[in-house]
Amino acid sequence: MKEEFIRVINLVKDGKLTPEQAAELIETMVSKISVEERQANQSSRKKLIKMEIRSEKGDNIDIQLPLKMSKLLTLSLAVFKEKIPDIDLNLISKQVEEALEHLESL
């Protein structure tokens, strides 16, 4: 991007652009950079799914996974049966699948 700024400055120096035209060009270039940076930041941020399982006995499980690995969550629910024997895996599995479907539509 630095090269583009220098080209604009040289165009002013050579009399091919007025300072006002150069200012407009530079302003457009800067706003384009801002949009691209925001888009890059949004796509690079990890999207996480967080799940909290609470039992009446105080056996609690907190899970945080990247959204891309969310299918792993539904596959690993059976492991929690050992930690919380009276857990309703069908209910939790259904809730997780519904939440994932909703997230995919977003």
Secondary structure, 3 states (H helix, E strand, C coil): CHHHHHHHHHHHHCCCCCHHHHHHHHHHHHHHHHHHHHHHHHHHCCCEEEEEECCCCCCCEEEEEEHHHHHHHHHHHHHHHHHCCCCCHHHHHHHHHHHHHHHHHC
